[in-house]
Amino acid sequence: MTTQARQQPVWHSPPQPKPEIQLPNLKIWNSLTRSKTAFVPLDSLGKRVTWYVCGPTVYDDAHLGHARNYVSTDIIRRIMKDYFKFDVQFVMNITDVDDKIIVRGRQQHLLEEFYDTERRREKHHSIEATCVAALKAYLAKNLPLVSSDTPAADVPKELETHYKAVLDGKALDGGVPGDKEAKIKMHIKTARTASSSIASGNESSLKDHARSQVQDILLPYLDSLYGSTIDASDHSVFTKLTNKFEDRFMEDVRALNCADPDVVTRVTEYGQQIVDFVAKVESNGFAYRTSDGSVYFDIEAFEAAKNSYARLEPWNRNDKELLADGEGALTKKTSEKRSDADFALWKSSKPGEPNWPSPWGNGRPGWHIECSAMASDKLGSQIDIHSGGIDLAFPHHDNEMAQSEAYWCQKHGQCKNQWVNYFMHMGHLSIQGSKMSKSLKNFTTIREALSRGDWTPRGLRIVFLLGGWREGIEITDEIVKEGSAWEDKVNNFFIKVNDIQDRASGEDDTQTFDKGMESSLQNARKEVHEALCDSFNTGSAMRTISELISEYNSADKSSINTNQTLEIARWITSIINTFGLNGPAKPDDSTIGWSGIQIPNFAKPYLTSISRTRDELRTKARSAQTSKDQITETIHQCVQPDEHEKEPSDPEAKPYQKVLTTFHRDLSTLSTSSPPDTLAKEILALCDRIRDTDLWHLGIYLEDRAPGHPALIRPVTRELRSLRASAAAEKDVKEESKRLAKEIREQEAREKMEKGRL
């Protein structure tokens, strides 16, 4: 149970820099104070910022919940570095040794061995018997309301009966459903899938597809039987797993445009340093060993020396569930702990667990000590910023701080410095009210989301920017629509600005300077700066950008010269680049806009020629004052040999050249002897085909504008595809309505005719 009786200890502000050092007026929401505090780096020159972030535990693919954490962290890091101009030293660890990794590594190893053995022996019945036993064990442990002796074929029905409330979206205890119910649903899904596969009695379903159908019940069962028999001195059992998923994690976050850390540390590379770290904590009087060779942190001794434990969430320090989760599933219960809250710095290794030599016997690091040793090694006795997911606050980060301060202080003494000055915790990503997590299996991996097209790296980052970094975000239709609308608005703005830039002739400088737009730009600069100083309030900054674009869109363009338009676009581009929305582009990049809106240079000559010809033809064909002779003369002029009709030297340009030559050829075949109205309709139909079919298939769209304005040459975007799909669906509905109305009229006519005969 949590209690609010305990309060956070006093937080000590870092010393102010020299008077001549001007720091930005940046305030950060600091978990150590649960308030916004002025950011002052430890560096006396006010430039260097040290930052340690808890990296992934690499035993599975990263999911969108991880993306939430690392993308939000990347956004803040970019703002610190590229906007506020701090020299950020960013260190991230890779946890490649912990209880989850040990269990998963053993399980995968045992599953491979199991199937290899059974395939060689060709004993289907042995596989089936093992699966039945595994299902019984799974039900007994995770779904106790269903008898473990229930035949596989009856399990789905029993689950429906005994867990109906949970399946109906209710809580078991009648309260509000949460993670507990989400976990039960996960277990129900696993048991259903496995029991159906077993009940089918199909040999192939158990052999060939077991990894997806029954592996989730087999993995824990095999580990319970044989986990302790594994030769854990062979670390490849575990590193095979961790190396694979570390590589995949880095691929995933790079795909999301997260910059690489300046330094990456791995637990497996810090064995001796961790031993030395634990030994010093022990010699300082803040740890004790137990008879099995484990070492525990002594919270009572630490606090007796006037140090503070649980700086972040003191009200959770007696939460047994959180304490147990922090110790790991493989930790042995011992009566030698001086307090239930004391946590392992060093764990004696049991059979089937990897180990390293130490003064206390062979063992392995506790989870929390890993980060303390690595961060202290790279960044020293004090760190400016430490960050991670909000679920790590207690006990992980609280234990990190306690043991680190115990390491850096004097023997049996009070620590002079707080180890971390600013703690930042990223909010959860939720789905249907539960946080997205591996343990709940309610997640979509990053690579699945990107490969299926559910998300783009930019689209996901926009949602996180709109939502803020520390608040929880729940993926809903509304937030997806908001993100898409923001992206489409900026897309359209950049496309139009690039068109203005391409068509600029130098005469624009004579246009009137719009003082209103200049004022709007300066106000936007000020508002974005204030938002970023306000604990990286990117949601407010994004709204300011959107409002500036709206003001520009509604302004009288005749009063805005090209240079003024480009100034607005360059500033918006710099902020977008700062937020990481434009790949590797830097804030001072001279290119206006972001990737995905540019027309390829090799295509521009052909598209310009097509668009110019089409504009001229449409103007003539749509004008009531145009005579047939004028239309005929225009066609004649348009089909004159064009230098762009020649075979292009760049093979990538050939499709565009083909559209141009086909356009000219089809124009030349129009019958100029047709009546003027007929000829005009044929010309307009050809122009529509060029726009809606020929160029659309090349990813180009000609956006027709008001009379006197040339068509806008633009790429086909997601927004355009969506609009076309909606229009097609609406057309189908209308045609179906017409068909039904016709059938009704015909039916009524037949009935009337029948009555007339009578």
N, C-alpha and C positions, 0 to 999 in steps of 0.2 A: 504494500500500500504506500502511496505517496503522501507526503504531508507538507503543508506550506509553513510549518512552524519555524523551520530553519531558513535563514536569509543568506544571501550571497555575501561573502566577506568584502571588505573595502578594496576597491581597485585603485592602483597607484598609477597616475598619469605619467607617461615618460617625460624626462626633462626637456624643457624647451630648447630649441637650437639657438645658435648665436643670434644676437639682435639683427644682424644684417641679412640673415637667412629668411627669405619670404616663402612661407609654405602656403599652398592653396587652402582655402577655407573648407576643407574636406572633413565631413563627419561620417563615421561608420557605425552602423548598428553593431554593437559589441556584445556578444553573448555573455561576457564576463560582468557586464553591468545591466544587461537587458535594456539598454538605452543607446542613443546616438552619442558618441564621444568624439571629440576632435582628434584627428589622426596626426600623430607626431612620430616620425620614425626615430629609431635609436641613433642613426647616423647623425653626427654633430653637424654635418653639412646639409642635412635634410634631403639627401638624394637617394642613397642606397636603402632599399627595403628588402628585408629577408622574409621569405614566405615558405611555409611548409604545408603541403596538402596531403591528406590521407588518400593514397591511391587505391587501386582495386585489389580485391582478393581473387586471384586468378584461378578459378576452378570451373568456370562456365562462361558463355558469351555474355557480354555486357548488354543490358536492356535499356529501354527508354528512361527508366528511373535513374540509371547511371548517367545517361546523356544529360538529364536535367542537372545533375550535380556538376559534371565536368564542363558542359557548355556554359553554364552560369559562372563557374569559376573562371573560365577562359575569357568571358566578357569583362569581368571585373579586372582581371590581370591586364587585358588590353587597355582598358580605361586608365588604370594606374600608370602603365608604361607609355602609351601613345598620346593620352590626353593630358594627364597631370605630369608627365615627363619624369616619373621616378625610375631609378635604375633598379628594377626588380630582379632579385635572385630567387628563382622559383624551383623548389625541390619537391619531388613527388616520390613516394615509396611504392614498391610493388610488394604486397604481402604474398610470398610464395611458400610460406610455412604457417599453417594454422590447423585447427581441428577439422574445419570443413574440407580443406585441401587433403588432409590425411585420409579422411573418410572417403571422399570422392575418388582419390587416387587409388586407394585399396579396392574400392568397389568396381571401378572400371577394369582394374587388373584382374580381379577375381571373375568378373563376368566374361572377359576374354578367355581366361583359362577354362571356365566352365563349359563354354560353347565349343572351344577347340577340343576339349576332352570328349564331350558327348558326340561331336560329329565323328571323331575317330572311332568311337565305340558304337556309333549308330544306334543309340538307345533312346528312342523317342519316349518310351514309357518313363525312363529316368528323368527326362526333362519335364514331362507332365507332372510327375510326382513331386518334383522340386517346386514347380510353379504352384501346385495346390498347397504345399506346406508354406510357401512364401505368402500366399494369399491369406492363409489362416493367421500367420504371424502379423501381417499388415493390419488385418481387421482388429485383432486383439489389442494392438498398440494404438491405432489411430481412430478406429470407429467402433468403440466398445459396445455401442447400443445394438450392434448386429452380432449375433453369435458367430464365433470363429469357426464353428462346425457347419455353418450353412453351406450347402452345395453351391458350387460356382454358378450354376444356372439360376439359382434362386437369389443370389446376392443383389442384383439390381432392384428386384421387387422389395427385398427387405430394407435396402437403403432408402427407397421411396417411402416406406412405411415409418421407419424409425427416425428419419431425418427430414420429414416433410416440412417442418417449420423452417429449417435452414434453407432448404431448396425453394421455399416460397419467399425467401428474402427476409425472414424474421430471425431473431436471436434465440439461442437455446434457452436462455434464462428469462426471456420475455422483455429484455432491455433493448438497447439499440445495437443492431448487428455491426460487427467490426472485423478486425483481423482474425479473431478466433473463428468466426463463421466462414470467413474467406478461406482459412486453412482447412476447415472441415469440407468445404465444397471441393477444394483441391483433392483431398483424400478420397472423396466420393467419386470424383471423375477418374482417378487412378484405379480405384477398386472396380468400378464399372467396366472400364476398358480391359483390365486384366481378366476379370471373371468371364467376360464375353469371349475372350480369346481362348481361355481354358475350356469353357463349356462347349465351344465349337468342336473340340476334339480333333481339329484339323492339324495334322503334323506340320504342314508348312507354316501355319499361323504361329506355331510355337517355335519352330526352328528359324525360318527365314525372316519373320517379322517380329521376333520377340523383343528386339531392342526398342521398338516403339510401342509394342502392345503390353508386354509384361515386365519390361526392365525396371520400372519404378517400384515394383514389389520385390523383384529378384535382387536388386542391388543391396538394400539394407539386410535382406535375409542372408545372402551369401557372406556379407561382411560379419554378421553376427556369428556365423559358423566358423569362418576361416580367417577373419581379419587378423587375429593374433598370430597366425602361422606364417605370415608374409615375412620375408627377409628384408626388414626395413633398413638394414645397412646399405642396401642397394637403393640409393636415392632416386634412381631413374624411374622407379615406380611412381614417384611423385613429380619429378621434374619433367617427365614426358607430358604430364597434364598441364603443369604450370607454364612451361615454355610455349606450348601451343596456344594457351589462352592469353598469355601476355602479348604474344605477337598479334593475335586477333583483336585484343583490346586496343592496342596502338593503331592498328588499321582502322578500327571503328571510329576512334576519336579524331584521327586525322581526316577521315571522311566527313566528319562534322565540322571540319576546319578549326579544330583546337590546336593551338601551337604546342610543339613539344616542350616538355619541362627543360629547364637549364641543366638539371641534374636528376638522374633516376637512381634510386637505391633499392636493393633487394635484400630481403632478410637472409637468404642463403649465403650472401656474401659478407654477412656481419656476425658470423658465429662467435668469433673470439671477442670482438668488441662488445657484444651483448653480455657475454660472460663477465668481462671486466666491468661493465656498467653495473651489473647486478652485485658484483663483489664490492664495489665502492658504496652502493646504497646500504649493503649489509654492514660494512665497516663503519659507516656513518651512524649506525644504530637504528636504522629504519627498516630493517628486514630481518627475518629469522628463517632458519631451515627446519625442515621436518625430517623424520626418520627415514622416509622413502627417497630423500635426495631432492625434494622440491624446496623452493625458496618463496616465501610470501612477504608481501609488503605489510609493515606494522603500522596501521592507521593510528592506533592509540599513541604509540611512541612519537609519531610524526606530529600529532596535534598537541601532545604534551610539551613539545618544543616550541609551541606557539606558532605552528604552521597551519595553514588552512587546507582541509581536504574537501573535495567536491565543490570547487569554486563555481562551476557552471550550474549544476542542478542539485544543490544540497538537500532539497526536499525529496529527492529520489534515492538517497543513499541507503535506505533500508528496503528498497523495492527488490524483493527476492527474485522475481522473474528477470529483472534487468541484470541483477548481480549474477544469476546463473548463466544468462546469455553471454555475459562478458567473460566468464571463465571458460566457456566452450563445452561441447557435448562429451568430450573425452576426458575431462578433468575428474580425477578420483576424489570422492568425498573423503575427508579426513577429520578426525576429532582433534587433531593437533593444531588446527587454526585457532589463533587467539581470539578472533572475531569472525563472524560470518561474512563481514564486509571485506576482510583482508583478501587480497587478490594475488594470484600467482605471478611472480617475476620469472621464475624458472620452474619448469615442470619435469619431474622424472619421467623418462619414457617407458611406456609399457611395451610388451611384445607387439610387433606390428606397427610401431611408430618410429619415425626417423629420430636420430639422436646425435648429439655432439658432446665431446668430453668437457667436463667442468670440475671444479673443486668439490662439487656436491655429488658427483657421479654423472653418468651419461644421462642427458636430458635434452630438452628443447626449450626455446624461448616461450614465455607467456605472450599473449597477443599484444598487450599494451606496451610492454617493454621494447618491442621492436621499433616503434616510431620514436620513442624517447632516445634510444641509442643512435639511430640513424640521423635524426634531426639535430641532436646535440653535436654529433660528429661533423656535420656539414655547416651548421649555422651557429654553434656555440651555446653559451649559457643563457642567452636571451634571444627571442624571436619576435619580430614585429607582428606578423600575421600567421595564424594557423587556421586552416579551414577544412571542411568536410561536410558530409550529410548530417542533418539534424539528428538522425537516429544514433549518431556516434557520440553525442554530447555526454551522456552518462550511460555506462561507466567509462567508456573507452577514453574520451578526452580528459575527463576528470582524473582518471588514473594516470594518464600520461603526464599531466601537470604535476601531480603529487610526487611520482617517482623521479621526475626530472629535477624538480626543486630539491628533493632529497639527495640527489646525486651531486648537485652543484653547491649545496650548502656545507657549512662546517659540521664536523662530527658532533652528533647529538644537539646541533644548534638550530637556530631559526634561520630560514632562508632570507637572504637580503633582497633578492630580486624575484619578481614574478616571472616565470619562464616564458610566458606568452603575454603580449600586451593587448592584442586584438584577436578575438576568436570570432570567426564568421561561419555560420551554419546555413547550408543551402536547404531550402524547403523541399518537401516530398513532391513527387509526381504521383497523383492518385488516379485510380480507375474504379468507378462505382463505389467510391467511399473508402477504399482500402489502398494503402500505399503500394506502389508497384515494387515487387521484390522477388528474388529467386526462391526464397523459402515458401512463398505463397503460390509460386508458379502462375501468377496472373500477369505475366509480362510479355511484351513483344521485344525481341532483340533488335538492336540498332540495325544490324545488317538485314534482317527481315523487313523492317519498316522501310528502309531505303530501297531495297531491291524490288519490293512489291509496289513502290510508288506511293505508299501511305503518307510518307513525309519526304521532303527534300531537306538537305542540311540547312538551307536558308529558311525554309518555312518553319522548321522546328526551333531554330534560334530566334526567329521573330516572336513566336509564342512565348518563349522564355523571357525575352526582352520586355514584352508587354506585361507579363505577369509579375516581374520583379524577382529578385534572387532569394530572398529569405522566406517569402510567403509560399505556402503550399499551392500547387496548381493541379486542378482536376481537368483532365481532357474531356471537354464537352463540345457539342456541336457549335455552341455560341463562341467559344474561344477559338475554335478552328476557323470559323467564319470571320471573326475579327482579325485573325492573323492573315488570312487570305486577302481580305479587303485592304489591309494596310499594304501588303506586298503588291497587289494589283495597282493601287493608287501610285505608289512610288515607281513601279514599272512604267506606267503610262506617262508619268512626268518626265522620266529620263528619256523615253523614246521620243517624246515631243521636243525636248531640249536638244537632243542629238540632231534631230531634223532641222531645227533652227540653226544649229552650229554648222551643219553641212551646207545649208543654203545661204549662210551669211555672205554678204558681198562687200562689206565695208561701209555701205551707205547708212547702216543702222545707227551710226554715231550721231546722225542728225536728228534722230527721234527724241522726243521729250523724255527726260529723266523722271521716273515715277517716284516721288518722295514718299508716297504711302507705302510702296513695296520696300523701299529702303528702310523705312521705320520698322516694318514688319520683320525684315531680316535681322535687324539689330536686336529687336525684342526677342526673336527666336534664339539668337546666340546667347543672350542673357538668360533666358529661361532654361535652355539646355544646360548651361554651365551651372546654374543654381540646382538643377535636378541632379546632375552628376555629383555635385558637392554634397547633396542630401542623401548620403549613403547609397550612391550609385542608383538613383531612382530612374532607371531606364524606361519604365512605363510612362512617366511624365515626359521624358525626352522624346519618346516615340510619338506621343500625342502632339507635342509641339511641332515636330516635323510634318505630321499629317495636316495640322492646321495651317502651316505656312504654305504647303502645296495647295490647299483649298483656296487660300487667299490669292495665290498666283493664278490659279485656274479661273477664278471669277473676276480677275482684274482686266481692265481694258488693255489688250496687248499692244495697241497702237501707241500707248504711252510708255511702254517698257522697251528700252533698246536691248540689243543682243548682249552687250557686255553685262548689263544688269541681270539678265536672265541667267547668263553663265556664272555670275558670281553667286547667285542663289543656289544653282545646281552644284557648284564646286563645294560650297559649304556643306550641303546635305550629303554629298558624296564623302566628304572627309569624316563626318559623323558615322555614316554607314560603314565605312572602312574601319573606323575605330571599333565599332561593335562586332567586327568580324563577319559582316554580311556579304563580303565581296572577295572571297578566297584569300589569296596572299597579298592583296592590294594594301598599301600603306595609306595612312590618312592624308599624306601630302602627294599622293599619286595624281598626276596631271589629267588622267582620263576621267571624263565625267560619266557617272552612272555606275552600274554594276554588270557583272557578266550575265550573258543570256539575252541582252537586248541589242547587241551589235549586229549589223548586217556585215557579212564577210566582205572584205575589200575586193576579192576577186569577182564577187557577184554584183557589186554596185554599178558598174557601167551598163550591164544588161538590164538591171532592174530600173535604173534611171531612164534608159531609153524606152523600155516597155511602159513605164508609168507616164512619161511625157506624152508618148503617142496616144495612150489610152485616155489621158486627160483631155487632149485636144479633140479626139473623136467623140467622147461623151458630151463635151460642151456643144459641139456642132449638132450632134444627134438629138440633144434634149432641147435645143433652141427652136422656138416656133418661127423665128425670123430667118432661119438658115434655109437657103434654097437647095434644091437637089444638086445643082451645079456646084455649089460650094461644098456640099458633102462629098461629091465625087472628086473634086479637086483635092480635098483634104486626104481622102483615101489614097489618091495618086501620090501625093507628097510623102505620106507615111510609109508607103511600100518601096520607096526608092532605096537602092542598096545602102546598107548601113555597115560601117567598119566593124561593128560588134558581131555581125553575122558570120564573120570568118571563124575558122576553127580556132578555138582558144589554145594558148600554150599551156595553160593550167588545166589539167584534167578535171579538177573540182568545179571549174566554171562551166563545163559542158552542159549540164542540165539547164542552166539559166540561159545559155546561148540557144539551146534547143527551143525553149519557150518563146524567145524573141523571134526566131526564124519561123516557127509555127504560127505565131501571131501575124506576122507579115504575110505569110503564105495564105492564111485563111482570109485575111483582109482582101487580098488580090482576087480571091475567088468569088467575092460578093458580087451579085448581079447589079450593076449600076443602072440597068434598065428598069429595075423594079420601081414602083411608086415611092415617093419620098418617105411616107409613113412606114412602109414595109422595110425600106432600106435602113431607116433609123432604128427600127426595132431589131433588125438583124445585127446592126453594129453594137447596140446596147447589150444584146444577148451574148455576143462574142466578148465584149468587155467584162461582163459578169463572169463568164466562164474562166477567163484569164485570172480574175481575182479569186473566185470561189473554188476553182479546181486546180488549174495548172500551177499557179504559184503557191496555193495552200499546201499542196503535196510536197513542195520544197521548203515548207516552214516559213513562208513569206505571205504577208497579207497587205493588200493595198486598201487603206482606210480612206474612203471618199469623204471629203469635207465640203464645207459650204462653197457655193459657186464663187469662182475667182481664186480659190485656194487649191494648190496641187494636192493630190492624194498623198497620204502619209505612208511611206514605205516602212513597214515594221515586221518584226518576227512574230510568228504565231505563238502566243503565250497560252498558259493554262486557262486564263480568263476567257480568251477568245474561243478556245475549244469548248469550254463549259457553256458559253453563250450559244455556240452553234448547236451543241447537243440539246440544249433546252429548246431552241427554236425548232429543231427537227422533231422533238417529242411533242411540242405544241402543234406542229403541223400534222403529225400523225393523229393526234386527238381530234383535230378539226376534220380531217379527212374521214376518220371513223364516224364522227358525229354526222357528217354529210351522208355517208353511206347508210347509216341507220335511219336517218330522216327520209332518205329516198325509199328504203324498204318499207317504212311505215306508210308513206304516201301511196306506194304501189299496192300495199295490202289494203289500204282504205279504198283505193279505186276498185280493186277486185271485189271487195265486199259490197260496194255500191252497185257494181255491175250485176252481182248476184241478186241483190234485192230488186233491181230493175226487171230482171227476168221473171222473178216471182210475181 
